[in-house]
Amino acid sequence: MDDPLTSVKLSNGLQVPALGLGTWQSPKEEVKTAVRAALDAGYRHIDTAYNYKNEDAIGEVLQEYIKSGKVKREDLFIVTKLPMIHMEPKLVKRSIEMSLKKLQLDYVDLYLIHFPVTLSYDGDDENTFPRTEDGKWKIAEKSDLLETWKAMEELVDLGLTKSLGVSNFSISQVERICKIAKHKPVTNQVECHIYWPQNELFEACKKLGVTITAYAPIGSPGRPDRIKKEDDPIAMEEPIIQKIAKKYGKTPAQVLLRNLLQRGMIVIPKSVTPERIQSNIKVFDFNLTKEEMDEIGGINVKRSFFNFMGNMCENHQERPF
C-alpha cells in the first residue's frame, strides 16, 4: 500500500523519511553492520551525533554504498548534532566541519543542537561530557542559546547543512528560537513513546511548524542499566500493544512505531540487530483504527526514561526538564 506516512514534509520544504535508524550507543563495528542492514532494507534516514563517537564508522559505510552506486547521496537524509562542549558560537562551524570530515560528506541534511545546556570546553574534543568532582556535568560559565542558534544559521548559508533543528528542548526554548530565527528549527528530537507521549510539546511545536522526532520510540529496551529503574514499565509488554500486534500479525515494536507515525511524528528506532532493523521498517502496510489509537493514548502510566539528563545540570537556567 502506498502509505502517505512514509515521509514528512519539513517547514523548509524538504521531505524527511519518517522512519530512520537511530545509532546512539552503537559501537563502531556494530554500527557499520547496522547501517549496512538499514540501507539494504530501504532506510534512507540515518541519525547520529558527534557525542556518539561513531560518525567515522557511519561515514565509511555511506561512502561504500555511494561509490558502489547502491545509493545516491541526494536520496539519503543524514542527521548529526552539535555537542554541548561546542555550543560557544565561535566553535559551531568547526564542530560541524569535524563531523562532516568523519562522515565523509560535504553537507548533512539536518544539524541539531543536541541539548540546550552548554558544557565547559577545555580544548579536548574527546571529552564530550566534562564532569565536576561530584559527578555532575561541568557547565560553561557563559551560554546563550540564541547566539548559538545564530551561529548555526550560518551553516545553512554556507551549505554545510540543509536544515537546522533542536533536541531535548522545552516548549519555551523552541518558542524563543522561532521568534528570532532566520532559519527556523524544522524538528525537535525528544524522548517519545507510549509512557512519555509528549502531547503538549507536540501540539505546541505543531503550531510553530516544528515537527517532533521521537527517540526511544519503542521505550528504549536497550538503554544502559545505570539509568533503568526496577519498576520501569516495558512498552513491548503492554497488554494493549500485545493485543493489537496479535490482531495485525505484527510485532509489538511495529505497533509502537506505527502509533507515533500516525500521530504525525518522525521515528528513529535504534538497533544494531539486522533482523530488528528489517522488521522496524515494515510499518507501512497496516493502519491502526481511531479506537486503537485512543486506547494507546489512554495508557495512564507516565514515565520518562531519560530525565536523568536534567539531573546532571539541575541548577542551569536552560535545564529543559
PAZAPA-4460 file (N, C-alpha, C; in steps of 0.05 Angstrom, whole numbers, plus 32768, in hexadecimal, padded with zeros to 4 digits):
% residues 321
    n_x    n_y    n_z   ca_x   ca_y   ca_z    c_x    c_y    c_z   seq   type   mol
   8011   7FE8   8000   8000   8000   8000   8012   8019   8000     1      M     A
   8009   802D   7FF1   8018   8045   7FEF   8011   8057   8007     2      D     A
   8021   8056   801C   801A   8063   8035   8025   807F   8035     3      D     A
   8013   8093   803A   801C   80AF   803A   802E   80B5   8052     4      P     A
   8030   80A3   8065   8040   80A8   807D   805E   80A1   8079     5      L     A
   8066   8098   8061   8082   8090   805D   8095   80A8   805F     6      T     A
   808B   80C0   805A   809C   80D8   805E   808D   80EF   806A     7      S     A
   809C   8102   8075   8090   8119   8082   809C   8132   8074     8      V     A
   808A   8145   806D   8094   815E   8061   809C   8171   8077     9      K     A
   80B4   817B   8076   80BE   818E   8089   80B6   81AB   8081    10      L     A
   80B8   81BD   8094   80B0   81D9   808F   80C0   81E7   8079    11      S     A
   80D8   81DC   8073   80E8   81E9   805E   80E4   81DB   8043    12      N     A
   80D0   81C9   8042   80C8   81BC   8029   80D6   81A2   8024    13      G     A
   80EA   819B   8034   80F7   8181   8030   80E6   816A   803B    14      L     A
   80E9   8153   802E   80DB   813B   8038   80F0   812A   8047    15      Q     A
   80E7   8121   805F   80F8   810F   806F   80EB   80F4   8070    16      V     A
   80F9   80DE   806B   80ED   80C3   806F   80E4   80C1   808C    17      P     A
   80CB   80B9   8090   80BE   80BA   80AB   80CB   80A6   80BE    18      A     A
   80D8   8092   80B3   80E5   807E   80C4   8103   807D   80BE    19      L     A
   8113   8081   80D2   8130   8081   80CF   813D   806D   80E2    20      G     A
   8157   806A   80DF   8166   8058   80F1   8173   8069   8106    21      L     A
   816E   8064   811F   817C   8071   8135   8196   8062   813B    22      G     A
   81AB   8070   8143   81C5   8063   8147   81D2   806A   8162    23      T     A
   81C2   8074   8175   81CD   8079   8190   81D7   805F   819C    24      W     A
   81EE   8060   81A9   81F9   8048   81B6   8200   8032   81A3    25      Q     A
   8204   8038   818A   820C   8023   8176   822A   8025   8172    26      S     A
   823A   8012   817C   8257   8013   8178   825D   8011   815A    27      P     A
   8276   8018   8153   827D   801B   8137   8278   8003   8126    28      K     A
   8281   7FEB   812E   827D   7FD4   811D   8260   7FCD   811B    29      E     A
   8252   7FCF   8131   8235   7FC8   8131   8225   7FDC   8121    30      E     A
   822D   7FF6   8121   821E   800A   8112   8222   8006   80F4    31      V     A
   8239   7FFC   80EC   823D   7FF6   80D0   822A   7FE1   80C6    32      K     A
   8227   7FCC   80D6   8214   7FB6   80D0   81F8   7FC1   80CF    33      T     A
   81F2   7FD2   80E2   81D7   7FDE   80E4   81D0   7FEF   80CC    34      A     A
   81E3   8001   80C4   81DE   8013   80AE   81DC   8003   8094    35      V     A
   81ED   7FEF   8090   81EA   7FDE   8078   81CF   7FD1   8077    36      R     A
   81C7   7FC5   808E   81AD   7FB7   808F   8196   7FCB   8089    37      A     A
   8199   7FE3   8094   8184   7FF7   8090   8182   8000   8073    38      A     A
   8199   8006   8067   8198   800F   804B   818E   7FF8   8039    39      L     A
   8196   7FE0   803E   818C   7FC9   802F   816E   7FC5   8032    40      D     A
   8163   7FCC   8049   8147   7FC9   804F   8136   7FE0   8044    41      A     A
   8143   7FF5   803A   8134   800B   802F   8134   8025   803F    42      G     A
   8142   8024   8056   8145   803D   8066   8155   8051   8056    43      Y     A
   814E   806B   8058   815E   8080   804C   8164   8096   8060    44      R     A
   815A   8093   8078   815D   80A7   808D   816E   809B   80A3    45      H     A
   8185   80A6   80A8   8198   809C   80BC   819D   80B3   80D0    46      I     A
   8199   80AD   80EA   819D   80C2   80FF   81B5   80BB   8110    47      D     A
   81C8   80CE   8112   81DF   80CA   8123   81E4   80E4   8132    48      T     A
   81FB   80E6   813F   8203   80FE   814E   8220   80FE   8153    49      A     A
   822C   8115   8156   8248   8118   815E   824D   8108   8177    50      Y     A
   823B   810A   818A   823E   80FD   81A4   823E   80DE   81A3    51      N     A
   8232   80D3   818D   8231   80B6   818C   824B   80A9   8184    52      Y     A
   825E   80BA   817A   8279   80B0   8173   8278   8099   815F    53      K     A
   8265   809A   814D   8264   8085   8138   8260   8091   811C    54      N     A
   8262   80AB   811A   825F   80B8   8100   8272   80AE   80EB    55      E     A
   828B   80A8   80F3   829F   809F   80DF   8297   8083   80D4    56      D     A
   828D   8071   80E5   8285   8057   80DC   826C   8059   80CA    57      A     A
   825A   806B   80D0   8242   806F   80BF   824B   807A   80A4    58      I     A
   825E   808D   80A5   8269   8099   808D   8275   8085   807A    59      G     A
   8283   8071   8086   828F   805C   8075   827A   804D   8065    60      E     A
   8265   8045   8073   8250   8036   8066   8241   8047   8051    61      V     A
   823C   8060   8058   822E   8072   8045   823E   8074   802B    62      L     A
   8258   8078   802E   826A   807A   8016   826A   8060   8006    63      Q     A
   826B   804A   8014   826B   8030   8007   8252   802D   7FF6    64      E     A
   823B   8035   8001   8222   8032   7FF2   821F   8047   7FDC    65      Y     A
   8229   805F   7FE1   8227   8074   7FCC   8239   806D   7FB5    66      I     A
   8252   8065   7FBB   8266   8060   7FA6   825E   8047   7F95    67      K     A
   8251   8034   7FA2   8249   801C   7F93   822F   8020   7F83    68      S     A
   8223   8038   7F87   820A   803E   7F78   81F1   8032   7F85    69      G     A
   81F4   8026   7F9C   81DD   801A   7FAA   81C9   8030   7FB3    70      K     A
   81D4   8047   7FBB   81C3   805D   7FC3   81CE   8077   7FB7    71      V     A
   81BD   808B   7FB3   81C7   80A5   7FAB   81C7   80B7   7FC3    72      K     A
   81DA   80C9   7FC4   81DC   80DC   7FDB   81C2   80EB   7FDE    73      R     A
   81B6   80F4   7FC8   819E   8105   7FCA   8186   80F6   7FD4    74      E     A
   8187   80DB   7FD4   8171   80CB   7FDF   8173   80C6   7FFD    75      D     A
   818A   80CD   8008   818F   80C8   8025   8187   80E0   8035    76      L     A
   817F   80DC   804E   8179   80F1   8060   818A   80EC   8079    77      F     A
   81A0   80FB   807C   81B3   80F6   8091   81B1   810C   80A6    78      I     A
   81AF   8103   80BF   81AC   8116   80D6   81C4   8112   80E9    79      V     A
   81CF   8128   80F2   81E2   8127   8108   81DE   813F   811A    80      T     A
   81ED   8141   8130   81E6   8154   8145   81FF   8163   8150    81      K     A
   81FA   817C   8157   820E   818C   8164   8211   8184   8181    82      L     A
   822A   817D   818A   822D   8174   81A6   822C   818C   81B9    83      P     A
   8226   8186   81D2   8222   819B   81E6   823D   81AA   81EC    84      M     A
   8253   819D   81E6   826D   81AB   81EB   8274   81BF   81D5    85      I     A
   8265   81BE   81BE   826B   81D0   81A7   8255   81E4   81A3    86      H     A
   8246   81EB   81B7   8230   81FD   81B3   8237   821B   81B4    87      M     A
   824F   8221   81BC   8259   823C   81BA   8259   8244   819C    88      E     A
   824D   825A   8194   8249   8260   8178   8262   825D   8166    89      P     A
   827A   8264   8171   8292   8263   8161   829B   8246   815B    90      K     A
   828F   8233   816A   8297   8216   8166   8284   8207   8154    91      L     A
   826D   8213   814D   8258   8204   813F   8260   81FB   8123    92      V     A
   826B   820D   8113   8273   8206   80F8   8289   81F0   80F8    93      K     A
   829C   81F3   8109   82B2   81DF   810B   82A6   81C4   8113    94      R     A
   8292   81C4   8124   8286   81AB   812D   8279   819C   8116    95      S     A
   8269   81AA   8106   825B   819C   80F0   8270   8193   80DC    96      I     A
   8285   81A3   80D8   829A   819A   80C5   82A8   8181   80CE    97      E     A
   82AB   817E   80E8   82B7   8165   80F3   82A4   814E   80EE    98      M     A
   828A   8152   80F2   8277   813D   80ED   8275   8135   80CF    99      S     A
   8276   814A   80BE   8275   8144   80A1   828D   8135   8098   100      L     A
   82A4   813B   80A3   82BD   812D   809C   82BA   8110   80A3   101      K     A
   82B0   810A   80BB   82AC   80EE   80C4   8297   80E0   80B3   102      K     A
   8282   80EE   80AC   826C   80E2   809D   8273   80E0   807F   103      L     A
   828A   80ED   8077   8293   80EE   805B   827E   80FA   8049   104      Q     A
   8271   810F   8052   825C   811D   8043   8262   813A   8041   105      L     A
   8257   8147   802C   8259   8164   8028   8245   8173   8039   106      D     A
   822F   8166   803F   8219   8173   804E   8209   815D   805C   107      Y     A
   81FB   8165   8071   81E6   8154   807D   81CB   815F   8076   108      V     A
   81B7   814F   8078   819C   8158   8072   818F   8166   8089   109      D     A
   8198   815F   80A2   818D   816C   80BA   81A2   816C   80D0   110      L     A
   81A5   8184   80DC   81B9   8187   80F2   81AA   8191   810A   111      Y     A
   81AC   8183   8120   819D   818A   8138   81AF   8194   814F   112      L     A
   81A5   81A6   815F   81B1   81AB   8179   81A9   8194   818B   113      I     A
   81BD   8185   8195   81B7   816B   81A2   81A8   816E   81BC   114      H     A
   81AE   8184   81CB   81A2   8188   81E6   81A6   81A5   81EC   115      F     A
   8192   81B2   81F9   8193   81CF   81FC   81A7   81DA   8211   116      P     A
   81B6   81C9   821D   81C9   81D3   8232   81E5   81D2   8227   117      V     A
   81F4   81E8   822A   8210   81E9   8221   8223   81DE   8237   118      T     A
   8234   81CB   822F   8248   81C0   8241   8262   81CE   823D   119      L     A
   8272   81CD   8252   828D   81DA   8252   829F   81CC   823E   120      S     A
   82AC   81DB   822C   82BE   81D0   8218   82DB   81D7   8220   121      Y     A
   82EB   81C2   8224   8307   81C6   822D   831B   81C1   8217   122      D     A
   8312   81C1   81FE   8324   81BC   81E8   8326   819F   81E0   123      G     A
   831A   818D   81F0   831B   8170   81EA   8301   8168   81DC   124      D     A
   8303   8164   81C2   82EA   815E   81B2   82DF   8142   81B8   125      D     A
   82EF   8131   81C6   82E5   8116   81CC   82D6   8116   81E6   126      E     A
   82DB   812A   81F7   82CE   812B   8212   82B2   8138   820F   127      N     A
   829F   8128   8204   8285   8134   81FD   8273   8139   8215   128      T     A
   8279   812C   822B   8268   8131   8244   827A   8137   825B   129      F     A
   8288   814E   825C   8299   8154   8273   8289   8155   828D   130      P     A
   8295   814B   82A2   8287   8148   82BC   8294   8159   82D2   131      R     A
   8283   8160   82E5   828D   816D   82FD   8294   8156   8310   132      T     A
   82A0   815E   8327   82A8   814A   833B   8291   8139   8345   133      E     A
   8279   8144   8346   8262   8134   8350   8254   8125   833A   134      D     A
   8261   8124   8322   8256   8113   830C   8242   8120   82FA   135      G     A
   823A   8139   8300   8227   8147   82EF   8236   8152   82D6   136      K     A
   8227   815A   82C2   8233   8166   82AA   8240   8180   82B2   137      W     A
   8257   8186   82A6   8265   819F   82AB   825A   81B4   8298   138      K     A
   824A   81C6   82A4   823C   81DA   8294   824E   81F2   828D   139      I     A
   824B   81FB   8274   825B   8213   826B   8252   822C   827B   140      A     A
   8264   823E   827F   825E   8256   828E   824A   8267   827E   141      E     A
   824D   8268   8264   823B   8278   8253   822D   8266   8240   142      K     A
   8213   826B   823B   8205   825E   8226   81EE   826F   821C   143      S     A
   81E9   826E   8203   81D3   827E   81F7   81C8   826F   81DF   144      D     A
   81B2   8262   81E4   81A6   8251   81CF   81A1   8260   81B5   145      L     A
   8198   8279   81B8   8192   8289   819F   81AB   828F   818F   146      L     A
   81C1   8294   819D   81DA   8299   818F   81E4   827F   8182   147      E     A
   81E1   8269   818F   81E8   824F   8183   81D7   824B   816A   148      T     A
   81BD   8251   816C   81AC   824D   8155   81B5   825E   813D   149      W     A
   81BC   8277   8143   81C5   8288   812D   81DE   827D   811F   150      K     A
   81F0   8271   812F   8208   8263   8124   81FF   824B   8113   151      A     A
   81EB   823D   811C   81E0   8226   810D   81D5   822F   80F2   152      M     A
   81C8   8246   80F2   81BB   8250   80D9   81D0   8255   80C3   153      E     A
   81E8   825D   80CB   81FD   8262   80B7   8204   8248   80A8   154      E     A
   8200   8231   80B6   8207   8217   80A9   81F5   8212   8091   155      L     A
   81DC   821B   8093   81C9   8217   807D   81D2   8229   8066   156      V     A
   81D9   8242   806C   81E2   8255   8058   81FB   824B   804A   157      D     A
   820C   823D   8058   8225   8232   804D   8222   8218   803E   158      L     A
   8209   820C   8040   8204   81F3   8033   820E   81DA   8041   159      G     A
   8215   81DE   805B   821F   81C7   806B   8208   81B5   8076   160      L     A
   81F1   81C1   8078   81D9   81B1   807F   81C1   81BD   8070   161      T     A
   81AE   81AC   8069   8196   81B6   805B   8180   81C0   806F   162      K     A
   8181   81B5   8087   816C   81BC   809B   8178   81BD   80B6   163      S     A
   816A   81CB   80C8   8173   81CC   80E4   815C   81C3   80F6   164      L     A
   8164   81B9   810E   8150   81B1   8121   815C   81B0   813D   165      G     A
   814C   81A7   8150   8154   81A6   816C   814D   818A   8177   166      V     A
   8158   8185   818E   8152   816B   819B   8150   816F   81B9   167      S     A
   813D   8162   81C6   8139   8164   81E3   8132   8181   81EC   168      N     A
   8125   8190   81DA   811D   81AC   81E1   8101   81AD   81EC   169      F     A
   80FC   81BF   81FF   80E1   81C4   820A   80D1   81D6   81F7   170      S     A
   80B7   81D8   81FC   80A6   81E9   81EC   80B1   8206   81EB   171      I     A
   80B7   8211   8202   80C0   822D   8203   80DA   8231   81F4   172      S     A
   80EC   821D   81F5   8105   821F   81E7   8101   821F   81C9   173      Q     A
   80EF   820E   81BF   80E9   820D   81A2   80DC   8228   819A   174      V     A
   80CA   8232   81AB   80BD   824B   81A4   80D1   8262   81A2   175      E     A
   80E4   8263   81B5   80F8   8278   81B5   8109   8277   819B   176      R     A
   8110   8260   8193   8120   825D   817A   8110   8266   8162   177      I     A
   80F7   825C   8161   80E6   8263   814A   80E2   8281   8147   178      C     A
   80E0   828F   815D   80DC   82AC   815D   80F2   82BB   814F   179      K     A
   810B   82B2   8152   8122   82C1   8147   812D   82B4   812D   180      I     A
   8123   829D   8126   8130   828D   8111   812C   8297   80F5   181      A     A
   8142   8298   80E6   8141   829C   80C9   813C   8281   80BC   182      K     A
   814A   826C   80C6   8145   8250   80BE   8138   8242   80D6   183      H     A
   811F   823D   80D5   8111   8231   80EC   8119   8214   80F0   184      K     A
   8117   820B   8109   811B   81EF   810E   8105   81DE   8101   185      P     A
   810D   81C9   80F3   80F9   81B9   80E5   80EF   81A2   80F6   186      V     A
   80FE   819B   810B   80F6   8185   811D   8101   818A   8139   187      T     A
   80F4   817D   814C   80FE   817B   8168   80FF   815D   816E   188      N     A
   8118   8152   8170   811B   8136   8175   811A   8130   8193   189      Q     A
   8106   8121   819C   8102   811D   81B8   80FA   8100   81BE   190      V     A
   80FD   80F8   81D7   80F3   80DE   81E0   80D5   80DE   81DD   191      E     A
   80CB   80C9   81CF   80AE   80C7   81CC   80A6   80AA   81C7   192      C     A
   8093   80A1   81D7   8089   8085   81D6   806F   8084   81E5   193      H     A
   8063   806D   81E8   8048   806B   81F4   8047   8075   8211   194      I     A
   805D   8073   821F   805E   807C   823B   8066   809A   823E   195      Y     A
   8070   80A5   8228   8078   80C1   8228   806F   80CD   820D   196      W     A
   8055   80D1   820A   804A   80D7   81EF   804F   80F3   81E5   197      P     A
   8058   8106   81F6   805F   8121   81ED   8048   8130   81DF   198      Q     A
   8030   812C   81E9   8018   8138   81DC   801A   8156   81DB   199      N     A
   8021   8162   81F2   8021   8180   81F4   8037   818B   81E2   200      E     A
   804F   817F   81E3   8065   8188   81D3   805F   8185   81B5   201      L     A
   8053   816E   81AE   804C   8169   8192   8039   817E   8187   202      F     A
   8024   8185   8197   8011   8199   818D   801D   81B5   818B   203      E     A
   802E   81BC   819F   803B   81D6   819F   804E   81D8   8187   204      A     A
   805E   81C3   8182   8070   81C4   816B   8062   81C5   8151   205      C     A
   804C   81B6   814F   803C   81B6   8137   8033   81D2   812F   206      K     A
   802A   81E1   8143   8022   81FD   813E   8039   820E   8133   207      K     A
   8051   8207   813B   8069   8216   8132   8074   820B   8117   208      L     A
   8068   81F6   810D   8072   81E9   80F4   808A   81D8   80F9   209      G     A
   808D   81CE   8112   80A5   81BE   8119   809B   81A1   811E   210      V     A
   80A7   818E   8110   80A0   8172   8113   80AC   8167   812D   211      T     A
   80A2   8150   8135   80AE   8141   814B   80BB   8128   813F   212      I     A
   80D5   8124   8146   80E2   810B   8140   80E5   80FB   815A   213      T     A
   80DA   80E3   815B   80D9   80D3   8173   80F1   80C1   8175   214      A     A
   8102   80C6   818A   8115   80B1   8191   810A   80A0   81A7   215      Y     A
   8115   8088   81AA   810A   8074   81BD   80EC   806E   81B6   216      A     A
   80E5   806B   819D   80C8   8068   8196   80BC   804E   819F   217      P     A
   80CD   803A   81A3   80C2   8020   81AD   80C9   801D   81CB   218      I     A
   80D0   8033   81D9   80D5   8032   81F5   80F2   802C   81FD   219      G     A
   8104   802E   81E9   8121   802A   81EE   8127   8012   8200   220      S     A
   8120   7FFA   81F6   8126   7FE2   8206   8144   7FDD   820A   221      P     A
   8154   7FE8   81F8   8171   7FE4   81FA   8180   7FFA   8208   222      G     A
   8172   800C   8216   8180   8022   8224   8191   8016   823B   223      R     A
   81A6   8024   8242   81B9   8019   8256   81AC   8013   8271   224      P     A
   81B6   7FFE   827E   81AA   7FF6   8298   81AC   800D   82AD   225      D     A
   81C0   801E   82AA   81C4   8033   82BE   81AC   8047   82BE   226      R     A
   819D   8048   82A8   8186   805B   82A8   816B   804C   82AA   227      I     A
   816D   8031   82AD   8154   8022   82B0   814C   8022   82CE   228      K     A
   8131   8022   82D2   8127   801E   82EE   8118   8004   82EE   229      K     A
   8117   7FF8   8306   810A   7FDD   8309   80ED   7FDD   8300   230      E     A
   80DF   7FF3   8305   80C2   7FF4   82FF   80BC   8000   82E4   231      D     A
   80D1   8004   82D3   80CB   800F   82B8   80B9   7FFD   82A8   232      D     A
   80A4   8008   829D   8092   7FF7   828C   80A0   7FF1   8272   233      P     A
   8097   7FDB   8265   80A3   7FD3   824B   808E   7FD5   8235   234      I     A
   8093   7FE8   8223   807F   7FEF   820F   8076   7FD7   81FE   235      A     A
   808A   7FC6   81F7   8083   7FB0   81E5   8072   7F9A   81F3   236      M     A
   8072   7F9C   820E   8062   7F88   821E   8047   7F93   8226   237      E     A
   8041   7FAC   821F   8028   7FB9   8225   8011   7FA8   8219   238      E     A
   7FFD   7F9F   8229   7FE8   7F8E   821F   7FD9   7F99   8206   239      P     A
   7FD3   7FB3   8206   7FC5   7FBF   81EF   7FD6   7FBC   81D6   240      I     A
   7FF0   7FC1   81D8   8002   7FBF   81C1   8004   7FA2   81B7   241      I     A
   8005   7F8F   81CA   8007   7F73   81C2   7FED   7F6A   81B4   242      Q     A
   7FD7   7F73   81BF   7FBD   7F6C   81B3   7FBB   7F76   8196   243      K     A
   7FC3   7F8F   8192   7FC1   7F9B   8177   7FD5   7F8D   8164   244      I     A
   7FED   7F87   816E   8001   7F7A   815E   7FF7   7F5F   8154   245      A     A
   7FEA   7F50   8166   7FDF   7F36   815E   7FC9   7F39   8149   246      K     A
   7FB9   7F4D   814B   7FA3   7F52   8138   7FAE   7F56   811C   247      K     A
   7FC4   7F65   8119   7FCE   7F6C   80FF   7FE5   7F59   80F6   248      Y     A
   7FEC   7F46   8106   8003   7F35   8100   801D   7F44   80FF   249      G     A
   801F   7F58   8111   8037   7F69   8112   8045   7F65   812D   250      K     A
   805E   7F70   812F   806C   7F6E   8149   8063   7F86   815A   251      T     A
   8065   7F84   8174   805F   7F9B   8185   806F   7FB4   817D   252      P     A
   8089   7FB0   8175   8099   7FC7   816D   808D   7FD5   8155   253      A     A
   8083   7FC6   8142   8077   7FD1   812A   805E   7FE1   8131   254      Q     A
   804E   7FD8   8144   8036   7FE6   814C   803E   8000   815A   255      V     A
   8052   7FFF   816B   805B   8018   8179   8065   802D   8165   256      L     A
   8073   8024   8151   807D   8037   813C   8066   8042   812C   257      L     A
   8054   8030   8124   803D   8039   8114   802C   804E   8122   258      R     A
   8029   804A   813C   8019   805D   814D   8025   8079   814B   259      N     A
   803F   807C   814D   804C   8096   814C   804B   80A1   8130   260      L     A
   804F   8090   811B   804D   8099   8100   8031   80A5   80FA   261      L     A
   801D   8097   8103   8001   80A0   80FF   7FFB   80BA   810E   262      Q     A
   800A   80BF   8123   8007   80D8   8131   8014   80EF   8122   263      R     A
   8024   80E9   810D   8031   80FD   80FD   804E   8102   8105   264      G     A
   805A   80EF   8112   8076   80F2   811B   808A   80E3   8109   265      M     A
   80A3   80EB   810B   80B9   80DD   80FF   80C4   80CA   8114   266      I     A
   80CC   80B2   810D   80D6   809F   8121   80F2   8095   811A   267      V     A
   8103   8091   812E   811E   8088   8128   8125   8071   813C   268      I     A
   8118   805A   8138   811F   8043   814A   813C   803C   8147   269      P     A
   8149   8037   815D   8166   802F   815D   8167   8010   815F   270      K     A
   8178   8005   814D   817D   7FE8   814F   8198   7FE3   8141   271      S     A
   81A5   7FCD   814A   81BD   7FC4   813B   81B8   7FA8   8131   272      V     A
   819F   7F9E   8135   8199   7F83   812C   818B   7F83   8111   273      T     A
   8198   7F78   80FC   818C   7F7A   80E1   816F   7F71   80DF   274      P     A
   8168   7F5C   80ED   814C   7F52   80EC   8139   7F67   80F7   275      E     A
   8140   7F74   810D   812E   7F88   8118   812D   7FA1   8107   276      R     A
   8144   7FA8   80FB   8145   7FBF   80E9   8132   7FBB   80D2   277      I     A
   8133   7FA2   80C6   8122   7F9C   80B0   8104   7F9C   80B9   278      Q     A
   80FF   7F91   80D0   80E4   7F90   80DB   80D8   7FAC   80E0   279      S     A
   80E9   7FBE   80EB   80E0   7FD8   80F3   80D5   7FE9   80DC   280      N     A
   80DF   7FE4   80C4   80D6   7FF4   80AD   80BC   7FE9   80A0   281      I     A
   80B4   7FD2   80AA   809B   7FC6   809E   8083   7FD0   80AE   282      K     A
   807F   7FEA   80AD   8069   7FF6   80BC   8057   8007   80A9   283      V     A
   805A   8003   808F   804B   8014   807D   8036   8004   806E   284      F     A
   802F   7FEC   8079   801B   7FDB   806B   8003   7FD4   807D   285      D     A
   8000   7FE4   8092   7FE8   7FE0   80A3   7FE1   7FFB   80B0   286      F     A
   7FC8   7FFD   80B9   7FBE   8015   80C5   7FB1   8010   80E0   287      N     A
   7FB7   801F   80F4   7FA9   801D   810D   7F8F   802D   810B   288      L     A
   7F7A   8022   8116   7F60   8031   8115   7F61   8048   812A   289      T     A
   7F4D   8059   8127   7F4B   8070   813A   7F47   8065   8157   290      K     A
   7F38   804F   8159   7F33   8043   8174   7F4D   8038   817F   291      E     A
   7F5D   802C   816F   7F77   8021   8178   7F8A   8037   8180   292      E     A
   7F8A   804D   8170   7F9B   8064   8176   7F92   8070   8191   293      M     A
   7F78   8072   8195   7F6D   807D   81AE   7F74   806B   81C6   294      D     A
   7F73   8051   81C1   7F79   803E   81D6   7F96   8040   81DF   295      E     A
   7FA8   8043   81CB   7FC4   8046   81D1   7FC9   8061   81DF   296      I     A
   7FBB   8076   81D5   7FBD   8090   81E1   7FB3   8091   81FE   297      G     A
   7FA2   807E   8205   7F96   807D   8220   7FA7   806F   8234   298      G     A
   7FBE   8064   822C   7FD0   8056   8240   7FD8   806B   8254   299      I     A
   7FD2   8065   826E   7FD6   807B   8282   7FF0   807A   8291   300      N     A
   8002   8067   828A   801C   8067   8297   802D   807D   828A   301      V     A
   8038   808E   829A   8049   80A4   828E   8065   80A0   8299   302      K     A
   8079   809D   8287   8094   8098   8290   80A8   80A1   827A   303      R     A
   80BA   80B3   8282   80D0   80BB   8270   80E8   80A9   8278   304      S     A
   80F5   809E   8264   810D   808E   826A   8127   809E   8268   305      F     A
   8125   80B7   825F   813D   80C7   825A   813E   80E1   826A   306      F     A
   812D   80E3   827F   812E   80FC   828E   8146   80FF   829F   307      N     A
   8157   80EA   82A0   8170   80EC   82AF   8182   8103   82A4   308      F     A
   817E   8109   828A   818E   811E   827E   8188   8139   828B   309      M     A
   816F   813D   8293   8169   8156   82A2   8177   8157   82BD   310      G     A
   817A   8140   82C9   8187   813F   82E3   81A5   8145   82E2   311      N     A
   81B0   8142   82CA   81CD   8147   82C6   81D3   8164   82C5   312      M     A
   81BE   8175   82C1   81C3   8192   82BF   81AC   81A0   82CD   313      C     A
   81A5   8197   82E6   818C   819F   82F2   818A   81BD   82F9   314      E     A
   81A0   81CB   82FC   819E   81E7   8303   81A1   81FA   82EB   315      N     A
   81A2   81EF   82D3   81A7   81FF   82BC   818D   820C   82B2   316      H     A
   818F   8225   82A9   8176   8233   82A1   816A   8227   8288   317      Q     A
   817A   8218   8278   816F   820C   8260   8168   81EE   8263   318      E     A
   8168   81E5   827C   8161   81C9   8281   8145   81C4   8276   319      R     A
   8142   81B2   8262   8128   81B0   8255   8112   81A0   8264   320      P     A
   811C   818D   8275   8108   817D   8284   8114   8173   829E   321      F     A
***
